[in-house]
Amino acid sequence: MAADVLVVIGMGGMGQAILRRIGAGKKVLLADFNEDLLESVMISAVGDGYDVVSAQVDVSSRESVQALAATARELGSVTGVVHTAGLSPVQAPVEAIWKVDLFGVAVVLEEFEKVIAPGGAGVVIASMAAFLGGGGIPADVLASLAAVPADDLLLIPYVAGIDHPGAAYSVAKRANQVRVQSASLRWGARGARVNSISPGVISTPMGQQELAGESGTQMRAMIEGSGTKRVGTPADIANAAAFLLGSDSSFITGTDLLVDGGVVAAVDTRTRSRVAG
């Protein structure tokens, strides 16, 4: 019997938490651009009893993603794919954010659509930034972001006209959500599902960098004004991913699960209050 294969792309805090939350009993293919990080995580996981193999991947390269998908298929039945890899505004310039956060997600959806097994499921990590900064995208642009082939995404004039990393990040993450919506129909034709998760501020190395950056004060204010008043943990996201990849969510596909501690709800509520007042 072919092994059930779980692919986890991105070995940051969320990727590692997802591995440990749902990787037991599966053949797990770990992938990251950083080979040193990849080796460290793999050694730790093997020591803890997980059945893992690793492969270096550059999600900004279709050829690299194609090779990763082929490796996954060779390992067994690809029943789970989780894409967590991404760059934040404090980590990278606009061009890199487009290549990794926009094109990278789109090409992973396209290539793993070809190998996902019937009954399988995928999860893409988006961001609450899609709600806070990605809401002003014109309808025709959003339609293009959802539907054009991945190789044409960076040619969209609206994309080319954005020169601020924060704006690029928000647009890329909103695009992730609508790409997942579109992909759910194609994945569904294979008997598989795909959804996205939009995390809030999560205590990962990336999240800590953002809190220490120019937007840190604003982010802390949003957390304090939220219903939970706390930073999220990688385990919060791993629990959401486990739900969306499991049988309890068999009637859920093409949707986004906002896991932000109530930040977006609080921001929206305050905005409506100002309008009403």
C-alpha positions as CSV (number, residue, x, y, z in Angstrom):
1,M,0.0,0.0,0.0
2,A,1.3,3.4,-0.9
3,A,2.3,5.7,2.0
4,D,0.2,8.7,2.7
5,V,2.5,11.7,1.9
6,L,2.3,15.0,3.7
7,V,4.2,17.9,2.0
8,V,5.2,20.8,4.2
9,I,6.7,23.7,2.3
10,G,8.5,26.3,4.5
11,M,10.3,25.3,7.7
12,G,9.6,28.4,9.7
13,G,7.7,28.3,13.0
14,M,4.3,27.5,11.4
15,G,5.7,24.7,9.2
16,Q,7.5,23.0,12.1
17,A,4.3,23.2,14.2
18,I,2.2,21.7,11.4
19,L,4.8,18.9,11.0
20,R,4.5,18.0,14.6
21,R,0.8,18.4,14.8
22,I,-0.2,16.2,11.9
23,G,2.9,14.4,10.7
24,A,2.8,11.3,12.8
25,G,2.0,8.1,10.8
26,K,2.7,9.8,7.5
27,K,5.6,10.0,5.1
28,V,6.5,13.7,5.4
29,L,8.3,15.6,2.8
30,L,9.9,18.8,4.2
31,A,10.9,21.5,1.8
32,D,12.6,24.9,2.2
33,F,14.9,27.2,0.4
34,N,17.3,27.3,3.4
35,E,19.2,24.0,3.3
36,D,20.8,24.5,6.7
37,L,17.4,25.1,8.4
38,L,16.0,22.2,6.5
39,E,18.6,19.8,7.7
40,S,18.3,21.0,11.3
41,V,14.5,20.5,11.3
42,M,14.8,17.1,9.6
43,I,17.4,15.8,12.2
44,S,15.2,17.0,15.0
45,A,12.0,15.4,13.5
46,V,13.8,12.1,12.9
47,G,15.0,12.1,16.4
48,D,11.4,12.5,17.6
49,G,10.2,9.5,15.5
50,Y,8.7,11.2,12.5
51,D,9.2,9.5,9.1
52,V,10.6,12.5,7.1
53,V,12.6,13.2,4.0
54,S,13.7,16.6,2.8
55,A,14.1,18.5,-0.5
56,Q,15.4,22.0,-1.1
57,V,13.0,24.1,-3.1
58,D,12.8,27.6,-4.5
59,V,9.1,28.4,-4.9
60,S,9.9,31.3,-7.2
61,S,11.1,28.7,-9.8
62,R,8.5,26.6,-11.5
63,E,11.1,24.0,-12.3
64,S,12.0,23.7,-8.7
65,V,8.4,23.3,-7.6
66,Q,7.8,20.7,-10.4
67,A,10.7,18.7,-9.1
68,L,9.3,18.8,-5.6
69,A,5.9,17.7,-6.7
70,A,7.5,14.8,-8.6
71,T,9.4,13.8,-5.5
72,A,6.3,13.8,-3.5
73,R,4.5,11.6,-6.0
74,E,7.3,9.1,-6.0
75,L,7.1,8.8,-2.2
76,G,3.4,7.6,-2.3
77,S,-0.1,9.0,-2.3
78,V,0.0,12.8,-1.8
79,T,-2.9,13.3,0.6
80,G,-1.8,16.6,2.2
81,V,0.1,19.8,1.0
82,V,0.8,22.7,3.2
83,H,2.4,25.8,1.8
84,T,3.8,28.1,4.5
85,A,6.8,29.7,2.7
86,G,6.7,33.4,2.4
87,L,8.5,36.7,2.9
88,S,7.3,39.6,5.1
89,P,7.7,43.3,4.3
90,V,10.7,43.7,6.8
91,Q,12.5,40.7,5.2
92,A,12.4,41.5,1.5
93,P,12.0,44.1,-1.2
94,V,8.9,44.3,-3.4
95,E,10.3,42.1,-6.2
96,A,11.1,39.2,-3.9
97,I,7.7,39.5,-2.2
98,W,6.0,39.2,-5.7
99,K,8.2,36.2,-6.6
100,V,7.7,34.3,-3.4
101,D,4.4,35.4,-1.9
102,L,2.5,35.8,-5.2
103,F,4.0,33.7,-7.9
104,G,5.3,31.1,-5.5
105,V,1.9,30.3,-4.1
106,A,0.3,30.3,-7.5
107,V,2.8,27.8,-9.0
108,V,2.6,25.5,-5.9
109,L,-1.2,25.4,-6.4
110,E,-0.8,24.6,-10.1
111,E,1.9,22.0,-9.8
112,F,0.5,20.1,-6.8
113,E,-2.9,20.1,-8.4
114,K,-1.4,17.6,-10.8
115,V,-0.3,15.1,-8.0
116,I,-2.8,15.5,-5.2
117,A,-4.6,12.3,-4.5
118,P,-8.4,11.8,-4.5
119,G,-9.5,12.6,-1.0
120,G,-6.4,14.8,-0.4
121,A,-6.4,18.4,0.8
122,G,-4.1,21.4,0.6
123,V,-3.7,24.5,2.8
124,V,-2.0,27.8,1.8
125,I,-0.9,30.3,4.4
126,A,-2.2,33.8,3.5
127,S,-2.5,36.6,6.1
128,M,-4.9,39.0,7.9
129,A,-3.1,41.6,5.8
130,A,-5.3,40.6,3.0
131,F,-8.3,42.0,5.0
132,L,-6.5,45.0,6.3
133,G,-4.6,46.2,3.3
134,G,-5.8,44.1,0.4
135,G,-9.4,45.3,0.4
136,G,-9.0,48.1,-2.1
137,I,-8.0,46.1,-5.1
138,P,-10.1,47.0,-8.1
139,A,-12.5,44.2,-9.1
140,D,-11.0,43.7,-12.6
141,V,-7.5,43.4,-11.0
142,L,-8.8,40.9,-8.4
143,A,-10.3,38.9,-11.2
144,S,-6.9,38.8,-13.0
145,L,-5.1,37.9,-9.8
146,A,-7.5,35.0,-9.3
147,A,-7.5,33.6,-12.8
148,V,-4.5,34.3,-15.0
149,P,-1.8,31.6,-15.3
150,A,0.9,31.9,-12.6
151,D,3.5,32.9,-15.2
152,D,1.5,36.0,-16.2
153,L,0.8,37.3,-12.6
154,L,3.9,39.6,-12.5
155,L,2.9,41.1,-15.8
156,I,-0.4,42.6,-14.4
157,P,0.1,46.4,-14.6
158,Y,-1.4,46.9,-11.1
159,V,1.2,44.6,-9.7
160,A,4.0,46.3,-11.5
161,G,2.9,49.7,-10.2
162,I,3.3,48.8,-6.5
163,D,6.6,49.9,-5.0
164,H,6.1,49.5,-1.2
165,P,6.8,46.1,0.4
166,G,3.8,46.4,2.8
167,A,1.4,47.1,0.0
168,A,2.9,44.3,-2.1
169,Y,2.5,41.9,0.8
170,S,-1.2,42.8,1.3
171,V,-2.0,42.4,-2.4
172,A,-0.1,39.1,-2.6
173,K,-1.9,37.7,0.4
174,R,-5.3,38.8,-1.0
175,A,-4.3,37.1,-4.3
176,N,-3.5,33.9,-2.4
177,Q,-7.1,33.8,-1.1
178,V,-8.7,34.2,-4.5
179,R,-6.2,31.9,-6.2
180,V,-7.3,29.2,-3.7
181,Q,-10.9,29.9,-4.5
182,S,-10.2,29.3,-8.2
183,A,-8.0,26.4,-7.6
184,S,-10.6,24.6,-5.5
185,L,-12.6,23.9,-8.7
186,R,-9.6,22.2,-10.4
187,W,-8.6,20.4,-7.2
188,G,-12.2,19.3,-6.8
189,A,-12.1,17.7,-10.3
190,R,-9.5,15.4,-8.8
191,G,-11.6,14.7,-5.7
192,A,-9.4,17.0,-3.5
193,R,-9.9,20.1,-1.5
194,V,-7.8,23.3,-0.9
195,N,-8.3,26.2,1.5
196,S,-6.3,29.0,2.9
197,I,-5.5,30.2,6.4
198,S,-5.0,33.9,7.2
199,P,-3.0,34.2,10.4
200,G,-2.8,37.3,12.5
201,V,0.4,38.2,14.3
202,I,2.0,34.9,15.2
203,S,5.0,34.5,17.4
204,T,7.4,33.1,14.8
205,P,10.8,34.5,13.9
206,M,9.0,36.4,11.0
207,G,6.3,37.7,13.3
208,Q,8.9,38.9,15.8
209,Q,10.7,40.7,13.0
210,E,7.5,42.5,12.0
211,L,6.8,43.5,15.6
212,A,10.3,45.0,15.8
213,G,9.9,46.8,12.5
214,E,8.3,50.1,11.5
215,S,4.8,48.7,11.8
216,G,5.4,47.1,15.2
217,T,3.6,49.9,17.2
218,Q,0.5,49.7,15.1
219,M,0.5,45.9,15.3
220,R,0.7,45.9,19.1
221,A,-2.2,48.4,19.2
222,M,-4.3,46.1,17.0
223,I,-3.5,43.1,19.3
224,E,-4.4,45.1,22.4
225,G,-7.7,46.1,20.8
226,S,-8.6,42.6,19.7
227,G,-10.9,40.2,21.5
228,T,-8.1,37.9,22.7
229,K,-5.5,40.5,23.3
230,R,-2.6,38.2,22.6
231,V,-0.1,37.2,20.0
232,G,-0.9,33.9,18.3
233,T,1.3,30.8,18.5
234,P,2.4,28.5,15.7
235,A,0.3,25.8,17.4
236,D,-2.8,28.0,16.8
237,I,-2.1,27.8,13.1
238,A,-1.2,24.1,13.2
239,N,-4.6,23.3,14.8
240,A,-6.4,25.2,12.1
241,A,-4.4,23.4,9.4
242,A,-5.1,20.0,11.0
243,F,-8.8,20.8,10.8
244,L,-8.7,21.9,7.2
245,L,-6.7,18.9,6.1
246,G,-8.8,16.4,8.1
247,S,-12.1,14.6,7.5
248,D,-14.0,16.9,9.8
249,S,-13.7,19.6,7.1
250,S,-14.7,17.4,4.1
251,F,-17.4,19.9,3.1
252,I,-15.1,22.9,3.2
253,T,-13.1,24.0,0.1
254,G,-12.1,27.2,-1.6
255,T,-12.5,29.3,1.6
256,D,-10.2,31.2,3.9
257,L,-10.1,30.7,7.7
258,L,-9.1,33.9,9.5
259,V,-7.0,32.9,12.6
260,D,-6.1,36.3,14.0
261,G,-7.3,36.5,17.6
262,G,-10.1,38.9,16.5
263,V,-7.9,41.7,15.2
264,V,-9.9,42.1,11.9
265,A,-13.2,42.0,13.8
266,A,-12.0,44.7,16.1
267,V,-10.7,46.9,13.3
268,D,-13.9,46.5,11.3
269,T,-16.1,47.2,14.4
270,R,-14.2,50.4,15.1
271,T,-14.5,51.5,11.5
272,R,-18.3,50.9,11.5
273,S,-18.6,52.8,14.7
274,R,-16.9,55.8,13.3
275,V,-19.2,55.7,10.2
276,A,-22.3,55.3,12.4
277,G,-21.2,58.2,14.7
